[in-house]
């Protein structure tokens, strides 16, 4: 139980309203409301007053958070001195709110990239099968305009989100320490969000798996090419929805891990990412060059999208090898 919960619990035990407690402490009701919602933390003098009013020890009010305190002096990591940034309650809440607000935009932009070849594939299949009046040139023209239009919008969204979040990127890249009460607040919020995260990941993964089933069925049934193109477009749409859900919940879950320095945002992981950042950038630049070069050379945009899932799978393997090499060098 964090400090905010203890204040609420003890106030209710004594049968006081927030306004009554505020009068006893000589503060405003809004201040008490912020303490109980973990929007702010009372100073030491107020904590002493609270302990006296509730008839409890200050240790009882503080002990769940005291162990989270760490030194604010620079720490040594290898041969480099890493200056630790302190994160206040206000900054932590702003960071969590920023990530929650930005998650849908990042997820939607990613889905746009995935779905962008869908119209080109669909119209190309119809043109090849001569089902409708549309010609291959018109199909390619409309499809490419749609593809590059969605990618342009997605890139714009990525850039805007990146610029909006740039002032807090140090939380994800540098070693930090949280001020009193922040870790307890973040852990409580992460615990509350856990079920939503698990559900989002599960549904997203299932959608990505099931997306292939209709395409396999029409392949087995030897359906016409234009029918296969329709189901391929549907596959991309289902994958886009599944990935959208996975990214949304993962970004929000990652914001909690960032402040707690756990998982991929632990101190060891941050150190490894700093070392491997040039490699990551070069890898995806090469993947993009291969995709664009192959696509323009063959003009088979309905097929060359396969570069991205292959690059994603290979990235995990190559990244693991690179991490092992960096670890061995250190």
C-alpha positions as CSV (number, residue, x, y, z in Angstrom):
1,X,0.0,0.0,0.0
2,X,1.4,3.4,-1.0
3,X,1.3,6.6,1.0
4,X,-1.8,7.9,-0.9
5,X,-3.8,4.8,0.0
6,X,-2.7,5.0,3.7
7,X,-3.8,8.6,4.0
8,X,-7.2,7.8,2.5
9,X,-7.6,4.7,4.7
10,X,-6.6,6.4,8.0
11,X,-8.8,9.5,7.2
12,X,-11.8,7.2,6.6
13,X,-11.1,5.2,9.8
14,X,-11.4,8.5,11.7
15,X,-14.5,9.4,9.9
16,X,-13.1,12.7,8.5
17,X,-13.9,14.2,5.2
18,X,-11.1,15.6,3.1
19,X,-12.1,19.1,4.1
20,X,-12.0,18.2,7.8
21,X,-8.6,16.7,7.5
22,X,-7.4,19.8,5.6
23,X,-8.6,22.0,8.4
24,X,-6.7,20.0,11.0
25,X,-3.5,20.3,9.0
26,X,-4.0,23.9,7.9
27,X,-4.0,23.1,4.2
28,X,-6.5,23.3,1.4
29,X,-8.9,20.5,0.6
30,X,-7.3,20.4,-2.9
31,X,-4.0,19.5,-1.3
32,X,-5.4,16.6,0.6
33,X,-7.2,15.4,-2.6
34,X,-3.9,15.5,-4.5
35,X,-2.2,13.5,-1.7
36,X,-4.9,10.8,-1.9
37,X,-4.8,10.6,-5.7
38,X,-1.0,10.4,-5.7
39,X,-0.9,13.7,-7.6
40,X,1.6,15.1,-5.1
41,X,3.3,14.1,-1.9
42,X,3.1,15.9,1.5
43,X,6.4,17.4,2.8
44,X,8.1,15.9,5.9
45,X,6.4,18.4,8.3
46,X,3.0,17.4,7.0
47,X,3.8,13.7,7.3
48,X,4.7,14.2,10.9
49,X,1.4,16.0,11.5
50,X,-0.4,13.2,9.7
51,X,1.2,10.5,11.9
52,X,0.2,12.4,15.0
53,X,-3.4,12.9,13.9
54,X,-3.8,9.3,12.8
55,X,-2.0,7.9,15.8
56,X,0.5,6.0,13.7
57,X,4.2,6.2,13.3
58,X,5.9,8.0,10.5
59,X,7.7,4.7,9.7
60,X,4.3,3.2,9.0
61,X,3.4,5.9,6.5
62,X,6.8,5.9,4.8
63,X,8.3,2.4,5.0
64,X,6.9,1.0,1.8
65,X,8.7,3.8,-0.1
66,X,11.9,4.3,2.0
67,X,13.6,1.3,0.4
68,X,13.2,2.9,-3.0
69,X,15.4,5.8,-2.1
70,X,18.9,5.7,-3.6
71,X,21.9,8.0,-3.7
72,X,21.7,11.1,-5.8
73,X,25.4,11.1,-6.4
74,X,26.9,10.0,-9.7
75,X,27.3,6.3,-10.0
76,X,30.1,4.5,-11.7
77,X,29.3,2.1,-14.6
78,X,32.4,0.5,-16.0
79,X,34.9,3.3,-16.5
80,X,32.3,6.0,-17.2
81,X,30.6,8.2,-14.5
82,X,26.9,8.2,-15.1
83,X,25.1,11.1,-13.6
84,X,21.7,10.0,-12.4
85,X,18.7,12.3,-13.1
86,X,16.1,12.6,-10.4
87,X,12.5,12.2,-11.4
88,X,9.8,14.1,-9.5
89,X,6.2,13.0,-8.9
90,X,5.0,15.7,-11.3
91,X,7.5,14.7,-14.0
92,X,6.5,11.1,-13.6
93,X,2.8,11.8,-14.0
94,X,3.5,14.0,-17.0
95,X,5.6,11.2,-18.6
96,X,2.9,8.6,-18.0
97,X,0.2,10.9,-19.4
98,X,2.3,11.8,-22.4
99,X,2.9,8.1,-23.3
100,X,-0.8,7.2,-22.8
101,X,-1.8,10.1,-25.1
102,X,0.9,9.3,-27.7
103,X,0.3,5.5,-27.8
104,X,-2.7,5.6,-30.2
105,X,-0.9,7.9,-32.6
106,X,2.2,5.6,-32.8
107,X,-0.1,2.5,-33.1
108,X,-2.2,4.1,-35.8
109,X,0.9,5.2,-37.8
110,X,2.3,1.7,-37.7
111,X,-1.0,0.2,-38.8
112,X,-1.0,2.7,-41.8
113,X,2.4,1.4,-42.9
114,X,1.1,-2.2,-42.7
115,X,-2.2,-1.6,-44.6
116,X,-0.6,0.8,-47.2
117,X,-0.1,-1.9,-49.9
118,X,-3.7,-3.3,-49.5
119,X,-5.4,-1.2,-52.2
120,X,-2.5,-1.8,-54.6
121,X,-2.8,-5.6,-54.1
122,X,-6.6,-5.5,-54.4
123,X,-6.7,-3.4,-57.5
124,X,-3.8,-5.2,-59.1
125,X,-5.6,-8.5,-58.6
126,X,-8.8,-7.2,-60.2
127,X,-6.9,-5.8,-63.1
128,X,-4.9,-9.0,-63.8
129,X,-8.1,-11.0,-63.6
130,X,-10.0,-8.6,-65.9
131,X,-12.9,-8.7,-63.6
132,X,-13.7,-5.0,-63.8
133,X,-13.0,-2.2,-66.2
134,X,-9.9,-1.1,-64.4
135,X,-6.6,-1.4,-66.2
136,X,-3.2,-2.4,-64.8
137,X,-1.9,1.2,-65.2
138,X,-4.8,2.7,-63.4
139,X,-4.6,0.1,-60.7
140,X,-0.9,0.7,-60.2
141,X,-1.4,4.5,-60.2
142,X,-4.2,4.5,-57.7
143,X,-2.6,1.9,-55.5
144,X,0.8,3.6,-55.4
145,X,-0.8,7.0,-54.6
146,X,-2.7,5.3,-51.7
147,X,0.5,3.5,-50.5
148,X,2.8,6.5,-50.5
149,X,0.0,8.7,-49.1
150,X,-0.5,6.5,-46.1
151,X,3.2,6.1,-45.5
152,X,3.7,9.9,-45.8
153,X,0.9,10.5,-43.2
154,X,2.4,7.8,-40.9
155,X,5.9,9.3,-41.1
156,X,4.4,12.7,-40.3
157,X,2.7,11.2,-37.2
158,X,6.0,9.5,-36.1
159,X,7.9,12.8,-36.5
160,X,5.3,14.8,-34.6
161,X,5.1,12.3,-31.7
162,X,8.9,12.1,-31.6
163,X,9.2,15.9,-31.3
164,X,6.5,16.1,-28.6
165,X,8.2,13.4,-26.5
166,X,11.8,14.5,-27.2
167,X,12.0,16.6,-23.9
168,X,11.5,13.4,-21.9
169,X,13.6,10.9,-24.0
170,X,16.3,11.0,-21.3
171,X,14.1,8.9,-19.1
172,X,14.3,6.0,-21.5
173,X,18.0,6.5,-22.4
174,X,19.7,7.6,-19.2
175,X,19.9,6.2,-15.7
176,X,17.4,7.8,-13.4
177,X,16.3,7.7,-9.8
178,X,12.8,8.6,-8.6
179,X,11.9,10.9,-5.8
180,X,10.0,9.8,-2.8
181,X,6.6,8.1,-3.5
182,X,7.1,7.9,-7.3
183,X,8.0,4.2,-7.5
184,X,5.1,3.2,-5.3
185,X,2.7,5.2,-7.4
186,X,4.0,3.7,-10.7
187,X,3.9,0.1,-9.3
188,X,0.3,0.6,-8.3
189,X,-0.6,2.0,-11.7
190,X,1.2,-0.8,-13.4
191,X,-0.6,-3.4,-11.3
192,X,-3.9,-1.9,-12.2
193,X,-3.0,-1.9,-15.9
194,X,-1.7,-5.4,-16.0
195,X,-5.0,-7.1,-17.0
196,X,-5.5,-4.6,-19.8
197,X,-2.0,-5.2,-21.1
198,X,-2.4,-9.0,-21.0
199,X,-5.7,-8.8,-22.8
200,X,-4.4,-6.4,-25.5
201,X,-1.3,-8.6,-26.2
202,X,-3.4,-11.8,-26.3
203,X,-6.1,-10.4,-28.7
204,X,-3.4,-8.8,-30.9
205,X,-1.4,-11.9,-31.2
206,X,-4.5,-14.0,-31.9
207,X,-5.6,-11.6,-34.7
208,X,-2.2,-11.8,-36.3
209,X,-2.3,-15.6,-36.3
210,X,-5.9,-15.9,-37.5
211,X,-5.3,-13.4,-40.3
212,X,-3.5,-16.1,-42.3
213,X,-6.3,-18.6,-42.1
214,X,-8.7,-17.2,-44.8
215,X,-5.8,-16.8,-47.2
216,X,-4.7,-20.5,-46.6
217,X,-8.3,-21.6,-47.2
218,X,-8.7,-19.8,-50.6
219,X,-5.3,-21.2,-51.6
220,X,-6.4,-24.8,-50.8
221,X,-9.7,-24.2,-52.7
222,X,-7.7,-22.9,-55.7
223,X,-9.8,-19.7,-55.8
224,X,-9.3,-17.2,-58.6
225,X,-6.3,-14.8,-58.2
226,X,-8.5,-11.8,-57.6
227,X,-10.2,-13.6,-54.6
228,X,-6.7,-14.4,-53.2
229,X,-5.8,-10.7,-53.5
230,X,-9.0,-9.7,-51.7
231,X,-8.1,-12.0,-48.8
232,X,-4.5,-10.9,-48.8
233,X,-5.8,-7.3,-48.3
234,X,-8.0,-8.6,-45.5
235,X,-4.9,-10.3,-44.0
236,X,-3.1,-7.0,-44.0
237,X,-6.1,-5.3,-42.4
238,X,-6.3,-7.9,-39.6
239,X,-2.6,-7.8,-39.0
240,X,-2.7,-4.0,-38.8
241,X,-5.5,-4.2,-36.2
242,X,-3.6,-6.8,-34.2
243,X,-0.3,-4.9,-34.3
244,X,-2.2,-1.7,-33.3
245,X,-3.5,-3.3,-30.2
246,X,-0.1,-4.8,-29.3
247,X,1.7,-1.4,-29.7
248,X,-0.9,0.6,-27.8
249,X,-0.7,-1.6,-24.6
250,X,3.1,-2.1,-25.0
251,X,3.9,1.6,-25.0
252,X,1.8,2.2,-21.9
253,X,3.3,-0.8,-20.1
254,X,6.7,0.4,-21.2
255,X,6.1,3.8,-19.6
256,X,5.8,2.1,-16.2
257,X,8.9,0.0,-16.8
258,X,10.8,3.1,-17.9
259,X,10.2,4.9,-14.5
260,X,10.9,1.6,-12.6
261,X,14.0,0.8,-14.8
262,X,12.8,-2.7,-15.4
263,X,12.7,-5.0,-18.4
264,X,14.1,-3.4,-21.6
265,X,14.6,-0.1,-19.7
266,X,16.8,-1.5,-17.0
267,X,20.2,0.1,-16.5
268,X,22.0,-2.8,-18.3
269,X,19.6,-2.6,-21.2
270,X,20.0,1.1,-21.5
271,X,23.8,0.7,-21.6
272,X,23.5,-2.0,-24.3
273,X,21.2,0.2,-26.4
274,X,23.6,3.1,-26.3
275,X,26.3,0.8,-27.6
276,X,24.2,-0.7,-30.3
277,X,22.3,2.4,-31.4
278,X,24.4,2.9,-34.6
279,X,23.9,-0.7,-35.5
280,X,20.1,-0.5,-35.1
281,X,20.0,2.6,-37.3
282,X,22.2,1.0,-40.0
283,X,20.1,-2.2,-40.0
284,X,16.8,-0.6,-40.7
285,X,18.3,1.8,-43.3
286,X,19.6,-1.3,-45.2
287,X,16.2,-3.0,-44.8
288,X,14.4,0.1,-46.2
289,X,16.9,0.4,-49.1
290,X,16.3,-3.3,-50.0
291,X,12.5,-2.9,-49.8
292,X,12.4,0.2,-52.0
293,X,15.1,-1.1,-54.5
294,X,13.4,-4.4,-54.9
295,X,9.9,-2.8,-55.2
296,X,10.9,-0.3,-57.9
297,X,13.0,-2.8,-59.8
298,X,10.2,-5.4,-60.0
299,X,7.1,-3.1,-59.5
300,X,5.6,-6.0,-57.5
301,X,4.6,-4.0,-54.4
302,X,2.0,-6.6,-53.6
303,X,4.8,-9.1,-52.9
304,X,7.8,-7.1,-51.7
305,X,6.1,-6.1,-48.4
306,X,7.4,-9.5,-47.2
307,X,10.7,-7.8,-46.6
308,X,9.4,-6.2,-43.4
309,X,8.3,-9.4,-41.5
310,X,11.5,-11.1,-42.6
311,X,13.6,-8.1,-41.5
312,X,11.7,-8.1,-38.1
313,X,12.5,-11.8,-37.5
314,X,16.1,-11.4,-38.6
315,X,16.5,-8.3,-36.4
316,X,15.8,-10.3,-33.3
317,X,18.4,-12.9,-34.2
318,X,21.0,-10.3,-35.3
319,X,20.4,-8.1,-32.3
320,X,20.9,-11.1,-30.0
321,X,24.3,-11.8,-31.6
322,X,25.3,-8.1,-31.5
323,X,24.4,-8.0,-27.8
324,X,26.5,-11.1,-27.1
325,X,29.5,-9.6,-28.9
326,X,29.2,-6.3,-27.0
327,X,28.9,-8.2,-23.7
328,X,31.9,-10.3,-24.6
329,X,34.0,-7.2,-25.4
330,X,33.1,-5.6,-22.0
